[in-house]
């Protein structure tokens, strides 16, 4: 079954991981900077329970 993926952008990594694991997702971290804040997640929307959600972390907000 498809499950809604919580939006964890802006959360600190431990909290984001906890939220996603609680909802049945596997979490992969892509650390690209010095801060412990999620600034991107993929996929978004819905995914099957047990899917891997990739969190990009390291900056307090996206650049650009």
Beta strands, then each sheet from edge to edge (+ up, - down):
strand 1: 2-4
strand 2: 26-31
strand 3: 38-42
strand 4: 46-48
strand 5: 52-57
sheet 1: 1+ 4-
sheet 2: 2+ 5+ 3-
end
